[in-house]
């Protein structure tokens, strides 16, 4: 099935009233029946794909039930189309698991479609499933679909499906929540997601949030709690679920980005970020903002506690700052003569991020720290690894000098 791109044209204020969005499937019952009949009768692959696409856009419980029947069908073509349509119209645990099960289907085309659909979903929980397929499926095309899906997941907004889980993660990490309310299968949703939410700059801005996509038709409690009256609606929430910002309708991407970056600790004054960091050591963004300011001004001893807060309160690296924080902390410790701590930071950094952009500097720091601790063999190994793996690094010359000193008669680095 081909992906479609629908541009947003002068509809920045358009919002679909939620009551209409939730009842439209009833009004389309006859149309859905007709589409279902066409699925069974159409023999041309292109025409059948177009019918399934229209059925997914119609959405609603009747369409979902039809897609479930197709996923469970003995006909592989129906299973192949069903997995795609089901994830376009539903995000319930049962339906997601139903599609996941088709990653083990005996027909490679069905497995390919399941991998494609999960990759298109944007849900980060599907990444481990796709990694397994990419590494183990017997069919090259299925492995390719899984790898493409992983690439899309890693390059897009990292959506969760559960609002309670998003709020918990936000509370634990000190981030805010970006909650996107939608209804499945509509052209409006497709327009907003492809025309706004897929924008590179917006994806970058979304990295400061715990992001959750909320199906308004299914999660009525969340709709009532936050008084969501139309879709699409985007809310910015604190870790307690308090509303900080609301954007309703097909807002253009420039406006959306501006609204999301307002109040971001990365854009705040140092004093404001210091206040937030002092109030909440788990506020990862505020602590990172303060740490960077101290590092930039050469006050490494003041940066150290904030770097530790970033590392200690974001073990899963939802912020994307952990590698840089660990690298900076390692150098801070090394400059202060705390070589054991510096070596620990660099070893863990390189183990978790073997392709870290400053890998050469990390290896150099690790090598010198190990030598300073009297661990000559480990220090030598780190410096030799630097020369071998980063031959064009400016640190290679210094590493060679250190090795030459190590090899002198007195054996001192």
C-alpha positions as CSV (number, residue, x, y, z in Angstrom):
1,X,0.0,0.0,0.0
2,X,1.4,3.4,-1.0
3,X,1.9,6.1,1.6
4,X,0.0,9.3,0.9
5,X,1.1,12.8,1.6
6,X,-1.7,15.3,2.1
7,X,-0.6,18.9,2.4
8,X,-2.3,21.4,4.7
9,X,-3.8,24.3,2.7
10,X,-5.1,27.3,4.6
11,X,-6.7,25.1,7.3
12,X,-4.8,26.2,10.3
13,X,-7.9,26.7,12.4
14,X,-9.7,23.6,11.3
15,X,-10.8,21.3,14.1
16,X,-13.2,18.4,13.9
17,X,-15.8,18.5,16.7
18,X,-15.2,15.4,18.8
19,X,-18.9,14.5,18.9
20,X,-19.0,14.4,15.1
21,X,-15.7,12.5,15.0
22,X,-17.0,9.8,17.3
23,X,-20.3,9.3,15.7
24,X,-19.3,9.6,12.0
25,X,-18.8,5.8,11.7
26,X,-22.5,5.2,12.4
27,X,-23.5,7.4,9.5
28,X,-21.1,5.5,7.3
29,X,-22.4,2.1,8.0
30,X,-23.8,1.5,4.6
31,X,-20.6,2.8,3.0
32,X,-18.6,0.4,5.2
33,X,-20.8,-2.5,4.2
34,X,-20.2,-1.6,0.6
35,X,-16.4,-1.4,1.1
36,X,-16.4,-4.8,2.9
37,X,-18.2,-6.4,-0.1
38,X,-15.7,-4.8,-2.5
39,X,-12.8,-6.3,-0.5
40,X,-14.2,-9.8,-1.0
41,X,-15.1,-9.2,-4.7
42,X,-12.2,-7.2,-6.0
43,X,-9.4,-9.3,-7.7
44,X,-7.1,-6.5,-8.8
45,X,-4.4,-5.9,-6.1
46,X,-4.3,-2.1,-6.7
47,X,-8.0,-1.8,-6.5
48,X,-8.2,-4.0,-3.4
49,X,-5.5,-1.9,-1.7
50,X,-7.5,1.3,-2.5
51,X,-10.7,-0.2,-1.0
52,X,-8.8,-1.2,2.2
53,X,-7.4,2.3,2.4
54,X,-10.8,3.8,2.1
55,X,-12.1,1.4,4.8
56,X,-9.3,2.4,7.1
57,X,-10.1,6.1,6.5
58,X,-13.8,5.5,7.3
59,X,-12.7,3.9,10.6
60,X,-15.0,3.1,13.5
61,X,-15.9,-0.2,15.2
62,X,-17.3,-1.8,12.1
63,X,-14.1,-1.2,10.1
64,X,-12.0,-2.5,13.0
65,X,-14.1,-5.7,13.3
66,X,-13.7,-6.3,9.6
67,X,-10.0,-5.9,9.8
68,X,-9.8,-8.3,12.8
69,X,-11.7,-10.9,10.7
70,X,-9.2,-10.3,7.9
71,X,-6.2,-10.7,10.2
72,X,-7.6,-14.0,11.4
73,X,-8.6,-15.2,7.9
74,X,-7.1,-18.3,6.2
75,X,-6.6,-16.2,3.1
76,X,-3.1,-14.7,3.2
77,X,-4.1,-11.8,1.0
78,X,-6.8,-10.8,3.5
79,X,-4.3,-11.2,6.4
80,X,-1.8,-9.0,4.6
81,X,-4.3,-6.2,4.1
82,X,-5.9,-6.7,7.5
83,X,-2.8,-6.0,9.6
84,X,-2.3,-2.7,7.8
85,X,-5.9,-1.6,8.2
86,X,-6.2,-2.7,11.8
87,X,-3.3,-0.5,13.0
88,X,-4.6,2.4,11.1
89,X,-7.9,2.3,13.0
90,X,-7.1,0.8,16.4
91,X,-4.3,1.0,19.1
92,X,-5.7,-1.3,21.7
93,X,-3.4,-3.8,23.3
94,X,-5.3,-6.8,21.9
95,X,-5.2,-5.4,18.3
96,X,-1.5,-4.5,18.5
97,X,-0.7,-8.0,19.8
98,X,-2.9,-9.5,17.0
99,X,-0.7,-7.8,14.4
100,X,2.5,-8.6,16.3
101,X,1.6,-12.3,16.1
102,X,1.6,-12.0,12.3
103,X,5.3,-11.3,12.4
104,X,5.5,-15.1,12.8
105,X,3.0,-15.8,10.0
106,X,3.9,-18.6,7.6
107,X,3.5,-16.4,4.6
108,X,6.3,-13.9,4.0
109,X,4.0,-11.2,2.5
110,X,1.9,-11.2,5.7
111,X,5.0,-10.9,7.8
112,X,6.2,-8.1,5.6
113,X,2.9,-6.2,6.0
114,X,2.9,-6.7,9.8
115,X,6.5,-5.3,10.0
116,X,5.6,-2.4,7.7
117,X,2.4,-1.6,9.7
118,X,4.2,-1.7,13.1
119,X,7.0,0.5,11.7
120,X,4.5,3.0,10.5
121,X,2.7,3.1,13.9
122,X,5.3,5.3,15.5
123,X,5.0,3.4,18.8
124,X,8.4,2.9,20.4
125,X,7.3,-0.4,22.1
126,X,7.4,-2.0,18.7
127,X,11.1,-1.4,18.2
128,X,12.3,-4.6,20.0
129,X,9.9,-6.7,17.9
130,X,11.1,-5.2,14.7
131,X,14.8,-5.7,15.8
132,X,14.1,-9.4,16.3
133,X,12.6,-9.7,12.8
134,X,15.4,-7.6,11.2
135,X,17.9,-10.0,12.7
136,X,16.2,-13.4,12.3
137,X,13.5,-13.5,9.6
138,X,14.4,-15.9,6.8
139,X,13.0,-13.6,4.1
140,X,15.2,-10.7,3.0
141,X,12.3,-8.5,2.1
142,X,10.7,-9.0,5.5
143,X,14.1,-8.1,7.2
144,X,14.2,-5.0,5.0
145,X,10.7,-4.0,6.0
146,X,11.6,-4.4,9.6
147,X,14.8,-2.3,9.2
148,X,12.9,0.4,7.4
149,X,10.3,0.4,10.2
150,X,13.1,0.8,12.8
151,X,14.6,3.7,10.8
152,X,11.2,5.4,10.7
153,X,10.6,4.8,14.4
154,X,14.0,6.2,15.4
155,X,13.6,9.2,13.1
156,X,10.1,10.2,14.2
157,X,8.3,11.4,17.3
158,X,8.7,8.6,20.0
159,X,5.1,7.9,20.7
160,X,3.7,6.0,23.6
161,X,0.1,4.6,23.6
162,X,-0.7,5.0,27.4
163,X,-1.3,8.4,28.9
164,X,-0.8,7.0,32.5
165,X,2.5,5.6,31.4
166,X,3.5,8.9,29.8
167,X,2.7,10.8,33.0
168,X,4.7,8.3,35.1
169,X,7.7,8.6,32.8
170,X,7.4,12.4,32.9
171,X,7.3,12.4,36.7
172,X,10.3,10.1,36.9
173,X,12.4,12.0,34.3
174,X,11.4,15.6,35.0
175,X,10.1,16.0,31.5
176,X,6.8,17.4,30.4
177,X,4.2,15.4,28.4
178,X,3.2,16.0,24.8
179,X,-0.3,14.5,24.5
180,X,-1.7,14.3,20.9
181,X,-5.5,13.5,20.8
182,X,-6.7,12.1,17.5
183,X,-9.4,9.8,16.0
184,X,-8.3,7.1,13.7
185,X,-8.5,6.8,9.9
186,X,-9.5,10.4,9.0
187,X,-7.9,12.6,6.3
188,X,-7.6,15.3,9.0
189,X,-5.3,13.0,11.1
190,X,-3.2,12.1,8.0
191,X,-2.9,15.8,7.1
192,X,-1.8,16.8,10.6
193,X,0.6,13.9,11.1
194,X,2.3,14.0,7.7
195,X,2.2,17.8,7.3
196,X,3.1,18.9,10.8
197,X,4.2,16.1,13.2
198,X,6.6,14.6,10.7
199,X,8.5,17.9,10.4
200,X,12.2,17.4,11.3
201,X,12.4,20.5,13.5
202,X,9.2,19.5,15.4
203,X,10.5,16.0,15.9
204,X,13.6,17.6,17.4
205,X,11.5,19.8,19.7
206,X,9.4,16.8,20.8
207,X,12.6,15.2,22.1
208,X,12.2,17.4,25.2
209,X,8.9,15.7,26.1
210,X,7.4,12.3,26.9
211,X,5.2,11.9,23.9
212,X,1.9,10.0,23.8
213,X,-0.7,9.6,21.1
214,X,-4.2,9.3,22.6
215,X,-7.1,7.8,20.6
216,X,-10.0,10.0,21.6
217,X,-12.6,7.5,20.4
218,X,-11.2,4.8,22.7
219,X,-9.8,6.7,25.7
220,X,-13.0,8.6,26.7
221,X,-11.8,9.1,30.3
222,X,-8.8,11.1,29.1
223,X,-11.0,13.1,26.8
224,X,-13.3,14.0,29.7
225,X,-10.5,14.6,32.1
226,X,-8.8,17.2,29.9
227,X,-12.0,18.5,28.3
228,X,-10.9,17.7,24.7
229,X,-13.7,19.0,22.5
230,X,-12.2,18.4,19.0
231,X,-9.4,16.7,17.2
232,X,-6.6,17.1,16.6
233,X,-5.7,18.6,20.0
234,X,-2.2,18.7,21.4
235,X,-1.7,19.3,25.2
236,X,1.4,20.0,27.1
237,X,1.2,18.6,30.6
238,X,3.4,18.6,33.6
239,X,4.3,15.3,35.4
240,X,1.2,15.6,37.6
241,X,-1.1,16.0,34.6
242,X,-1.6,19.7,35.0
243,X,-2.3,21.5,31.7
244,X,0.5,23.9,30.6
245,X,-0.4,24.5,27.0
246,X,-3.2,23.6,24.5
247,X,-3.2,23.7,20.7
248,X,-6.4,22.8,18.9
249,X,-7.0,22.2,15.2
250,X,-4.7,21.9,12.1
251,X,-2.1,24.4,13.4
252,X,0.8,25.0,11.0
253,X,4.1,23.6,11.9
254,X,5.8,26.9,12.7
255,X,3.1,27.8,15.2
256,X,3.3,24.3,16.7
257,X,7.0,24.4,17.1
258,X,6.9,27.8,18.8
259,X,4.2,26.6,21.2
260,X,6.2,23.5,22.1
261,X,9.4,25.4,22.8
262,X,7.9,28.0,25.0
263,X,9.0,27.3,28.6
264,X,11.5,24.7,27.6
265,X,14.4,24.8,30.1
266,X,16.8,24.8,27.1
267,X,15.4,28.2,26.2
268,X,15.2,29.6,29.7
269,X,17.6,31.9,31.4
270,X,20.3,30.3,33.5
271,X,18.7,31.7,36.6
272,X,15.3,30.1,35.8
273,X,16.9,26.8,34.9
274,X,18.9,26.9,38.2
275,X,15.6,27.5,40.1
276,X,13.9,24.5,38.4
277,X,17.0,22.3,39.0
278,X,17.1,23.2,42.7
279,X,13.4,22.5,43.1
280,X,13.6,19.1,41.4
281,X,16.9,17.2,40.9
282,X,14.9,14.8,38.6
283,X,14.2,17.7,36.1
284,X,16.6,16.4,33.6
285,X,16.2,19.2,31.1
286,X,16.8,22.0,33.7
287,X,19.8,20.2,35.2
288,X,21.3,19.7,31.7
289,X,20.8,23.4,30.9
290,X,22.6,24.4,34.1
291,X,25.4,21.9,33.6
292,X,26.0,23.1,30.0
293,X,26.2,26.7,31.2
294,X,28.8,25.9,33.9
295,X,30.8,23.7,31.4
296,X,30.8,26.5,28.9
297,X,32.2,28.9,31.4
298,X,34.9,26.5,32.7
299,X,33.2,26.0,36.1
300,X,33.4,22.2,35.9
301,X,33.1,21.7,39.7
302,X,29.7,23.4,39.6
303,X,28.6,21.4,36.6
304,X,29.4,18.0,38.2
305,X,26.3,17.6,40.6
306,X,24.0,18.6,37.7
307,X,25.6,16.1,35.4
308,X,25.1,13.4,38.0
309,X,21.4,14.4,38.3
310,X,20.9,14.0,34.6
311,X,22.6,10.6,34.5
312,X,20.9,9.4,37.7
313,X,17.4,10.3,36.8
314,X,17.3,9.3,33.1
315,X,18.7,5.7,33.0
316,X,16.8,5.0,29.8
317,X,18.1,8.1,28.1
318,X,14.7,9.5,27.1
319,X,16.2,13.0,27.1
320,X,19.0,12.0,24.7
321,X,21.6,13.8,27.0
322,X,23.1,10.8,28.9
323,X,26.0,10.1,26.6
324,X,27.1,13.8,26.6
325,X,26.6,14.1,30.3
326,X,28.7,11.0,31.0
327,X,31.4,12.2,28.6
328,X,31.4,15.6,30.3
329,X,31.4,14.1,33.8
330,X,34.3,11.8,32.9
331,X,36.4,14.8,31.8
332,X,35.5,16.8,34.8
333,X,36.6,14.0,37.1
334,X,39.8,13.5,35.1
335,X,40.8,17.1,35.3
336,X,40.3,17.0,39.1
337,X,42.5,14.0,39.4
338,X,39.7,11.5,40.1
339,X,40.9,9.0,37.6
340,X,38.9,6.1,38.8
341,X,35.6,7.9,38.3
342,X,36.8,9.3,35.0
343,X,37.7,5.8,33.7
344,X,34.4,4.4,35.0
345,X,32.4,7.1,33.0
346,X,34.4,6.5,29.8
347,X,34.2,2.7,30.0
348,X,30.4,2.8,30.5
349,X,30.0,5.5,27.8
350,X,31.9,3.4,25.2
351,X,30.1,0.2,26.1
352,X,26.7,1.7,25.7
353,X,27.5,4.1,22.8
354,X,30.4,2.4,20.8
355,X,30.0,5.0,18.0
356,X,29.9,8.0,20.2
357,X,30.8,11.1,18.2
358,X,33.8,11.9,20.5
359,X,34.9,8.4,20.8
360,X,38.5,9.3,20.2
361,X,38.6,11.8,23.1
362,X,36.8,9.3,25.4
363,X,39.4,6.7,24.6
364,X,42.2,9.1,25.2
365,X,40.8,10.1,28.6
366,X,40.2,6.5,29.5
367,X,43.8,5.6,28.5
368,X,45.4,8.4,30.5
369,X,43.1,7.7,33.5
370,X,44.1,4.0,33.6
371,X,47.8,4.9,33.3
372,X,47.4,7.3,36.2
373,X,45.8,4.6,38.3
374,X,48.9,2.3,37.5
375,X,46.9,0.0,35.2
376,X,49.4,0.1,32.5
377,X,48.0,-2.7,30.3
378,X,44.5,-1.3,30.3
379,X,45.8,2.2,29.6
380,X,47.9,0.9,26.7
381,X,44.9,-1.0,25.3
382,X,42.7,2.1,25.3
383,X,45.4,4.2,23.6
384,X,46.1,1.5,21.0
385,X,42.4,1.2,20.3
386,X,42.2,5.0,19.8
387,X,45.0,4.8,17.2
388,X,43.4,1.8,15.4
389,X,39.7,2.8,15.4
390,X,40.2,6.6,15.0
391,X,43.3,7.0,12.8
392,X,42.3,10.5,11.6
393,X,41.7,11.9,15.1
394,X,43.8,14.8,16.3
395,X,44.3,12.8,19.5
396,X,46.3,10.1,17.8
397,X,49.5,12.1,18.0
398,X,49.1,12.6,21.8
399,X,48.3,8.9,22.2
400,X,51.4,7.9,20.3
401,X,53.5,10.1,22.6
402,X,51.9,8.6,25.7
403,X,52.7,5.1,24.4
404,X,56.3,6.0,23.6
405,X,56.8,7.2,27.2
406,X,55.2,4.1,28.4
407,X,57.7,2.0,26.5
408,X,60.8,3.8,27.9
409,X,63.1,2.1,30.2
410,X,61.6,3.7,33.3
411,X,58.1,2.6,32.2
412,X,56.5,5.8,33.3
413,X,53.8,7.4,31.1
